[in-house]
């Protein structure tokens, strides 16, 4: 490819992305291998040709991206905003094996803690790993895996990330290595006084018979709007056992689009856990491909929204080989005018006989204005399979609330107990104790905030009437 370039057209609303691409591309000509330059060019060609999807696209029919498309996010510049260790103290995971911190999409070694990494684990900045290629010491496997799973032709946000990513995490867990504590990847959007876009890229290679848990965590410092467009590719080798946790807890002005693409080999066992608690507009894509006989996958999630939050979950599970099992369990809690989406697809290819797949979406609506759109789907091209799907939508059980209130428990506490019991279904499926405790703490805090907000929005006269009714019952 050399210094040749493909001319592309752009529209005014894509102008900032085009400027960012030109800058990233120019910088890459001197430091990136040809295969990566070509990958970026292909990504930009795809994005610029398609632009942002609209509600006319079936995969986006429930999510309007007009607010995202019309905002002129600019590229985040490395070192533009300084973050102190004290500012991140509340976001650290106690007991993590190591922590990599990225500020506005760029690795911050001074804020990271690589500790005493166990033998057989490679953890570093993806940009640094690519740079090592010029010095002849690049870690093996990057070219083989990076960009080989996430589908640019299907998803324009993956194409945009491929064109514009500047840094992210590179993890390689060597054959037979078992990690007792999770790896924490903290992606921080820090206010710069302007609306910025970041495109973190994470590559995780889990070799045969390895075991690990990875927490991918997105947070905000400040109240500025930011757009985080993240792509993670996870390749799980034969008999690997991997748990991936996505924690999204950015401010309510944020846009977050995350894509997790999982490639599973024979008998690989991968869990995906998504805890979506923040963000103004959130799209969570999870796409495992069970490409080895006997592979198993769990897709587990909880999303909590209030105000006018919009949280969209798109699940695509592909069964490509026989004797594979998959389970999808997603719970949603929505209050006020929040809107949630669950679009789950299970695709069973013709060679995937003896598939066992189940999909369940359960939702609680705490107000008359909250809304959930749920669309479970099955596409089956094999004739010897067991597949089920279902969805439920309801409200807090008044009989259960009555039971707790009649025993002297305050209404806010009673509601919080019932919501936590509903959310705890998600926690019960988490194997890694450290990650589970971390998620539990965040969920408890979020539910307390939600119940307080619901109580504050309830007219005082209604609260007094309910209080009198409960006193009469007592």
C-alpha positions as CSV (number, residue, x, y, z in Angstrom):
1,X,0.0,0.0,0.0
2,X,2.9,2.3,0.8
3,X,1.9,6.0,0.8
4,X,-1.0,5.5,-1.6
5,X,-4.4,6.5,-0.3
6,X,-8.0,5.7,-1.0
7,X,-10.1,8.8,-1.6
8,X,-13.3,8.8,0.3
9,X,-16.2,11.2,0.5
10,X,-17.6,12.5,3.7
11,X,-20.5,14.5,4.9
12,X,-20.4,17.5,7.2
13,X,-21.6,15.5,10.2
14,X,-18.7,13.0,9.6
15,X,-16.2,15.8,9.2
16,X,-14.6,15.4,12.7
17,X,-14.2,11.7,12.2
18,X,-12.6,12.3,8.8
19,X,-10.1,14.7,10.4
20,X,-9.3,12.2,13.1
21,X,-8.8,9.4,10.5
22,X,-6.4,11.6,8.4
23,X,-4.4,12.3,11.6
24,X,-4.3,8.7,12.8
25,X,-3.5,7.5,9.3
26,X,-0.7,9.9,8.8
27,X,0.9,9.0,12.1
28,X,0.5,5.3,11.3
29,X,2.5,5.6,8.0
30,X,5.7,5.8,10.0
31,X,5.1,3.4,12.8
32,X,2.5,0.8,11.8
33,X,2.9,-2.3,9.7
34,X,1.3,-2.4,6.3
35,X,-1.3,-5.0,7.3
36,X,-2.6,-2.6,10.0
37,X,-2.6,0.4,7.7
38,X,-4.7,-1.6,5.2
39,X,-7.0,-2.7,8.0
40,X,-7.6,1.0,9.0
41,X,-8.2,2.0,5.4
42,X,-10.8,-0.8,5.0
43,X,-12.5,0.3,8.2
44,X,-12.7,3.9,7.1
45,X,-14.0,3.0,3.6
46,X,-16.7,1.0,5.2
47,X,-17.8,3.6,7.7
48,X,-17.7,6.5,5.3
49,X,-19.7,4.6,2.8
50,X,-22.4,3.7,5.3
51,X,-22.4,6.4,8.0
52,X,-24.4,6.0,11.2
53,X,-27.2,3.5,11.1
54,X,-30.8,4.7,11.3
55,X,-34.0,3.2,12.7
56,X,-34.6,1.8,9.2
57,X,-31.8,-0.7,9.8
58,X,-33.3,-3.8,11.4
59,X,-30.5,-4.1,14.0
60,X,-31.1,-0.5,15.1
61,X,-34.9,-0.2,14.7
62,X,-35.4,0.6,18.5
63,X,-32.5,3.1,18.8
64,X,-32.3,6.6,17.3
65,X,-28.8,7.8,16.9
66,X,-29.6,11.3,15.8
67,X,-28.2,12.9,18.9
68,X,-24.9,11.0,18.4
69,X,-24.7,11.7,14.7
70,X,-25.2,15.5,15.0
71,X,-22.6,16.0,17.8
72,X,-19.2,17.0,16.5
73,X,-17.0,14.9,18.7
74,X,-13.3,15.6,18.1
75,X,-10.3,13.3,18.6
76,X,-9.0,13.0,22.1
77,X,-5.3,14.1,22.3
78,X,-2.9,12.2,24.5
79,X,-2.0,14.0,27.7
80,X,-4.5,16.8,27.1
81,X,-6.2,16.1,30.5
82,X,-4.2,15.1,33.5
83,X,-5.7,12.6,36.0
84,X,-4.3,12.1,39.5
85,X,-4.1,8.7,41.2
86,X,-6.4,10.1,43.9
87,X,-9.2,10.7,41.4
88,X,-9.1,7.0,40.4
89,X,-8.9,5.6,43.9
90,X,-12.7,5.0,44.1
91,X,-12.6,3.1,40.8
92,X,-10.0,0.5,41.6
93,X,-10.9,-3.2,42.1
94,X,-9.6,-4.5,45.4
95,X,-7.7,-7.8,44.8
96,X,-7.2,-7.4,41.1
97,X,-4.1,-9.1,39.7
98,X,-3.2,-5.9,37.8
99,X,-4.8,-2.8,36.5
100,X,-4.3,-1.0,33.2
101,X,-5.6,2.6,33.1
102,X,-6.5,4.4,29.8
103,X,-7.3,8.1,29.9
104,X,-9.3,9.3,26.9
105,X,-8.3,6.3,25.0
106,X,-4.5,6.4,25.7
107,X,-2.6,4.2,28.1
108,X,-1.5,5.9,31.3
109,X,1.4,3.9,32.8
110,X,1.8,6.3,35.7
111,X,-1.8,5.5,36.8
112,X,-1.6,1.7,36.1
113,X,-0.5,-1.0,38.5
114,X,1.0,-4.1,36.8
115,X,2.1,-5.4,40.1
116,X,3.9,-8.8,40.1
117,X,2.4,-10.4,37.1
118,X,2.3,-14.2,37.2
119,X,4.4,-16.1,34.8
120,X,2.7,-16.9,31.6
121,X,0.7,-13.7,31.4
122,X,1.4,-10.8,29.1
123,X,-0.4,-7.6,29.7
124,X,0.5,-4.3,28.0
125,X,-0.7,-1.4,25.8
126,X,-1.8,-2.6,22.4
127,X,-0.1,0.4,20.8
128,X,3.1,-0.5,22.5
129,X,2.8,-4.0,21.4
130,X,2.4,-2.8,17.8
131,X,5.4,-0.4,18.2
132,X,7.6,-3.4,19.2
133,X,7.1,-4.8,15.8
134,X,9.4,-2.1,14.4
135,X,12.1,-3.3,16.8
136,X,11.6,-6.9,15.9
137,X,10.2,-7.9,19.3
138,X,6.5,-7.8,18.7
139,X,4.4,-10.3,20.8
140,X,3.3,-13.1,18.6
141,X,-0.3,-13.4,17.6
142,X,-1.3,-9.8,17.0
143,X,-1.5,-9.9,13.2
144,X,-3.1,-13.3,13.4
145,X,-6.0,-12.1,15.6
146,X,-6.4,-8.3,15.5
147,X,-9.3,-7.4,13.3
148,X,-9.9,-11.1,12.3
149,X,-13.1,-11.6,14.3
150,X,-14.9,-8.3,14.7
151,X,-17.0,-7.9,11.6
152,X,-16.6,-4.5,9.9
153,X,-18.9,-5.3,7.1
154,X,-21.8,-6.0,9.5
155,X,-21.2,-3.2,12.0
156,X,-20.2,0.3,11.1
157,X,-19.1,1.1,14.7
158,X,-16.6,-1.7,14.5
159,X,-15.4,-0.2,11.2
160,X,-15.1,3.2,12.8
161,X,-13.1,1.8,15.7
162,X,-10.8,-0.1,13.3
163,X,-10.1,3.1,11.4
164,X,-9.6,5.3,14.5
165,X,-8.3,3.3,17.5
166,X,-5.1,4.6,18.9
167,X,-4.6,2.4,22.0
168,X,-6.1,-0.3,24.2
169,X,-5.1,-3.4,26.0
170,X,-3.3,-6.5,24.8
171,X,-3.6,-9.6,26.9
172,X,-2.1,-13.0,26.2
173,X,-2.7,-15.8,28.7
174,X,-0.3,-18.6,27.9
175,X,-1.3,-22.3,27.6
176,X,-2.3,-23.8,30.9
177,X,-2.0,-20.6,33.0
178,X,-4.7,-20.2,35.6
179,X,-5.2,-16.7,37.1
180,X,-6.6,-16.5,40.6
181,X,-7.5,-12.8,40.4
182,X,-9.1,-10.8,37.6
183,X,-7.3,-8.3,35.3
184,X,-8.9,-4.8,35.5
185,X,-8.9,-2.6,32.4
186,X,-10.1,0.9,33.4
187,X,-11.1,3.2,30.5
188,X,-11.6,6.8,31.8
189,X,-13.3,9.6,29.9
190,X,-12.0,12.8,31.4
191,X,-13.4,16.2,30.8
192,X,-11.4,18.5,28.5
193,X,-14.0,21.2,28.1
194,X,-15.0,19.8,24.7
195,X,-16.9,16.8,23.4
196,X,-14.4,14.1,22.6
197,X,-14.5,10.6,21.0
198,X,-12.3,7.7,21.9
199,X,-12.1,4.3,20.3
200,X,-10.5,1.8,22.7
201,X,-9.4,-1.5,21.2
202,X,-8.8,-4.6,23.3
203,X,-7.3,-7.9,22.2
204,X,-7.5,-10.9,24.5
205,X,-5.8,-14.2,23.5
206,X,-6.5,-17.0,25.9
207,X,-4.4,-20.0,24.9
208,X,-5.5,-23.7,25.3
209,X,-6.5,-24.7,28.9
210,X,-5.9,-21.2,30.3
211,X,-8.3,-19.7,32.9
212,X,-8.8,-16.0,33.6
213,X,-11.3,-13.2,34.4
214,X,-11.1,-9.8,32.8
215,X,-13.0,-6.7,33.9
216,X,-13.5,-4.0,31.3
217,X,-14.7,-0.9,33.1
218,X,-15.8,2.4,31.6
219,X,-16.1,5.5,33.8
220,X,-16.4,9.3,33.6
221,X,-14.6,12.1,35.4
222,X,-16.6,15.3,35.1
223,X,-20.0,15.9,33.4
224,X,-18.9,16.6,29.9
225,X,-20.4,14.6,27.0
226,X,-18.1,12.0,25.5
227,X,-18.4,9.2,23.0
228,X,-16.7,5.9,23.7
229,X,-16.7,3.4,20.8
230,X,-15.0,0.3,22.1
231,X,-14.2,-3.1,20.4
232,X,-12.9,-6.2,22.2
233,X,-11.8,-9.3,20.4
234,X,-11.5,-12.4,22.6
235,X,-10.0,-15.6,21.2
236,X,-10.5,-18.6,23.5
237,X,-8.4,-21.6,22.8
238,X,-9.3,-25.3,23.3
239,X,-10.5,-26.0,26.9
240,X,-10.0,-22.3,27.9
241,X,-12.2,-21.0,30.7
242,X,-12.7,-17.2,30.5
243,X,-15.0,-14.8,32.2
244,X,-15.4,-11.3,30.7
245,X,-17.1,-8.5,32.6
246,X,-18.2,-5.2,31.0
247,X,-19.0,-2.5,33.5
248,X,-20.5,0.7,32.1
249,X,-21.0,3.5,34.6
250,X,-20.3,6.7,32.7
251,X,-22.1,10.0,33.3
252,X,-25.6,10.6,31.8
253,X,-24.2,12.8,29.0
254,X,-22.1,10.0,27.6
255,X,-22.6,7.9,24.5
256,X,-21.2,4.4,24.8
257,X,-21.1,1.7,22.0
258,X,-19.2,-1.5,23.0
259,X,-18.7,-4.6,20.9
260,X,-17.5,-7.9,22.3
261,X,-16.6,-10.5,19.7
262,X,-15.8,-13.9,21.0
263,X,-14.2,-16.8,19.0
264,X,-14.4,-20.1,20.8
265,X,-12.4,-23.2,20.0
266,X,-13.2,-26.8,20.9
267,X,-14.6,-27.2,24.5
268,X,-13.8,-23.5,25.3
269,X,-16.1,-22.1,28.1
270,X,-16.6,-18.4,28.0
271,X,-18.9,-16.2,30.2
272,X,-19.9,-12.7,29.2
273,X,-21.3,-10.5,32.0
274,X,-22.6,-7.0,31.3
275,X,-23.4,-4.5,34.1
276,X,-24.9,-1.4,32.5
277,X,-25.5,1.3,35.1
278,X,-24.7,4.7,33.4
279,X,-24.5,6.5,30.1
280,X,-27.2,8.5,28.3
281,X,-27.2,6.3,25.2
282,X,-25.7,2.9,25.5
283,X,-25.4,0.1,22.9
284,X,-24.0,-3.2,24.1
285,X,-23.1,-5.7,21.4
286,X,-22.1,-9.3,22.3
287,X,-21.3,-11.7,19.5
288,X,-19.9,-15.1,20.4
289,X,-19.2,-17.7,17.7
290,X,-19.0,-21.3,19.0
291,X,-16.6,-22.5,16.4
292,X,-15.3,-25.7,18.1
293,X,-17.2,-28.8,19.1
294,X,-18.3,-28.9,22.7
295,X,-17.9,-25.1,23.3
296,X,-20.1,-23.5,25.9
297,X,-21.1,-19.8,26.3
298,X,-23.0,-17.8,28.9
299,X,-24.3,-14.3,28.1
300,X,-25.4,-12.7,31.3
301,X,-26.4,-9.1,31.9
302,X,-28.2,-6.5,34.0
303,X,-29.1,-3.0,32.8
304,X,-30.6,-0.3,35.1
305,X,-31.9,3.0,33.7
306,X,-33.7,6.1,34.8
307,X,-34.4,9.6,33.6
308,X,-34.2,9.4,29.8
309,X,-31.4,6.8,29.6
310,X,-31.5,4.6,26.5
311,X,-29.8,1.2,26.9
312,X,-29.8,-1.1,23.9
313,X,-28.5,-4.7,24.2
314,X,-27.9,-6.6,20.9
315,X,-26.9,-10.3,21.3
316,X,-25.9,-12.5,18.4
317,X,-24.9,-16.1,19.3
318,X,-23.7,-18.2,16.4
319,X,-23.5,-22.0,16.8
320,X,-21.1,-23.2,14.1
321,X,-20.2,-26.6,15.4
322,X,-22.0,-29.6,16.9
323,X,-22.6,-30.3,20.6
324,X,-22.4,-26.7,21.8
325,X,-24.4,-25.0,24.5
326,X,-25.3,-21.4,25.0
327,X,-27.4,-19.5,27.6
328,X,-28.6,-15.9,27.5
329,X,-30.0,-14.3,30.6
330,X,-30.6,-10.5,30.7
331,X,-32.5,-8.6,33.3
332,X,-33.6,-4.9,33.0
333,X,-34.8,-2.4,35.6
334,X,-36.2,0.9,34.1
335,X,-37.7,3.9,35.9
336,X,-39.0,7.3,34.9
337,X,-38.8,7.8,31.1
338,X,-35.9,5.3,30.6
339,X,-36.0,3.0,27.6
340,X,-34.4,-0.4,27.3
341,X,-33.9,-2.7,24.3
342,X,-33.1,-6.4,24.2
343,X,-32.5,-7.8,20.7
344,X,-31.3,-11.4,21.0
345,X,-30.5,-13.7,18.1
346,X,-29.5,-17.3,18.2
347,X,-28.2,-18.6,14.8
348,X,-27.7,-22.4,14.5
349,X,-25.7,-23.3,11.3
350,X,-26.6,-26.5,9.4
351,X,-23.5,-28.3,10.8
352,X,-24.3,-27.4,14.4
353,X,-26.3,-30.5,15.3
354,X,-27.0,-31.3,19.0
355,X,-27.1,-27.6,19.8
356,X,-28.6,-26.7,23.1
357,X,-29.5,-22.9,23.4
358,X,-31.7,-20.9,25.7
359,X,-32.5,-17.2,25.7
360,X,-34.4,-15.3,28.5
361,X,-35.1,-11.6,29.0
362,X,-36.8,-10.4,32.1
363,X,-37.7,-6.7,32.8
364,X,-39.1,-4.6,35.6
365,X,-40.7,-1.3,34.8
366,X,-41.0,1.1,37.8
367,X,-43.1,3.8,36.1
368,X,-45.8,4.1,33.5
369,X,-43.4,6.0,31.2
370,X,-40.6,3.5,31.2
371,X,-40.4,1.3,28.1
372,X,-38.8,-1.9,27.0
373,X,-38.6,-3.3,23.5
374,X,-37.7,-7.0,23.5
375,X,-37.1,-9.1,20.5
376,X,-35.8,-12.7,21.0
377,X,-35.1,-14.5,17.7
378,X,-34.1,-18.0,16.6
379,X,-32.6,-18.9,13.2
380,X,-32.2,-22.7,13.0
381,X,-30.7,-24.4,10.0
382,X,-30.0,-27.8,11.7
383,X,-32.6,-30.4,12.5
384,X,-31.4,-31.9,15.7
385,X,-31.3,-29.1,18.2
386,X,-32.9,-27.9,21.5
387,X,-33.6,-24.1,21.5
388,X,-35.9,-22.0,23.5
389,X,-36.5,-18.3,24.0
390,X,-38.8,-16.0,26.0
391,X,-39.3,-12.6,27.5
392,X,-41.3,-11.1,30.4
393,X,-42.2,-7.6,31.4
394,X,-43.7,-6.7,34.8
395,X,-43.7,-4.4,37.8
396,X,-42.8,-4.9,41.4
397,X,-45.0,-7.5,43.0
398,X,-47.4,-5.6,45.2
399,X,-48.0,-8.7,47.3
400,X,-44.4,-9.1,48.1
401,X,-44.1,-5.3,48.8
402,X,-47.2,-5.6,51.1
403,X,-45.5,-8.5,53.0
404,X,-42.4,-6.5,53.7
405,X,-44.2,-3.3,54.6
406,X,-46.5,-5.1,57.0
407,X,-43.5,-6.3,58.9
408,X,-42.3,-2.8,59.6
409,X,-39.8,-2.4,56.7
410,X,-39.9,1.2,55.2
411,X,-41.1,1.4,51.7
412,X,-37.8,2.5,50.2
413,X,-36.0,-0.4,51.9
414,X,-38.7,-2.8,50.8
415,X,-38.4,-1.7,47.2
416,X,-34.7,-1.9,47.4
417,X,-34.8,-5.5,48.7
418,X,-37.1,-6.6,45.9
419,X,-35.0,-4.9,43.2
420,X,-31.9,-6.4,44.6
421,X,-33.4,-9.9,44.6
422,X,-34.2,-9.4,40.9
423,X,-30.7,-8.1,40.1
424,X,-29.0,-10.8,42.2
425,X,-30.1,-13.4,39.6
426,X,-27.3,-11.9,37.4
427,X,-24.8,-12.0,40.3
428,X,-25.5,-15.6,41.0
429,X,-24.1,-16.6,37.6
430,X,-20.7,-15.0,38.1
431,X,-18.0,-17.5,38.9
432,X,-15.1,-15.2,39.8
433,X,-15.5,-14.1,43.5
434,X,-13.5,-10.9,43.3
435,X,-15.4,-9.6,40.2
436,X,-18.7,-10.7,41.6
437,X,-18.1,-8.8,44.8
438,X,-17.1,-5.7,42.8
439,X,-20.2,-5.9,40.7
440,X,-22.4,-6.5,43.7
441,X,-21.2,-3.3,45.4
442,X,-21.9,-1.2,42.2
443,X,-25.3,-2.7,41.8
444,X,-26.3,-2.1,45.4
445,X,-25.2,1.5,45.2
446,X,-27.1,2.0,41.9
447,X,-30.3,0.5,43.2
448,X,-30.2,2.7,46.3
449,X,-29.9,5.7,44.0
450,X,-32.7,4.5,41.8
451,X,-35.1,3.9,44.7
452,X,-34.3,7.3,46.1
453,X,-35.0,9.0,42.8
454,X,-38.3,7.1,42.4
455,X,-39.3,8.2,45.9
456,X,-38.4,11.8,45.2
457,X,-40.5,11.8,42.1
458,X,-43.6,10.5,43.9
459,X,-45.9,13.3,44.9
460,X,-45.9,14.0,48.7
461,X,-49.6,13.6,48.9
462,X,-49.4,10.1,47.4
463,X,-46.6,9.1,49.8
464,X,-48.6,10.3,52.8
465,X,-51.7,8.4,51.7
466,X,-49.6,5.2,51.2
467,X,-48.0,5.7,54.6
468,X,-51.4,6.0,56.3
469,X,-52.7,2.9,54.5
470,X,-49.7,0.8,55.7
471,X,-50.2,2.1,59.3
472,X,-53.8,1.0,59.1
473,X,-52.6,-2.5,58.0
474,X,-50.1,-2.6,60.8
